[in-house]
Amino acid sequence: MKWYVLVIYLVTGLSIVGLLVVSFNLDPYRATVLTKYLFFTSLFVSLWGLSTLVLNRFKLRMDWPDFYKSFKIGFVVSIAIFAVYMFISYIK
């Protein structure tokens, strides 16, 4: 395993831990703007890391792009998921 895959595991794990800490320890109705920023940033980084690791791990074809392409595709997937989430929460 390459060193940058280990870094993605570390960053994703820390982001998920931060997301859980914010989710369970803070009241969303009394949260400040910085707390909401921390939550959404952790959510985005978690989505990015998980989608990158999933795309890198489960390659559908033998000629699937390398890790850098999976990193970019994971970024686009996480932006799409995050945009849909924000759009749905804005509508409600």
Order of alpha helices (4+ residues) and beta strands (2+ residues): alpha-alpha-alpha
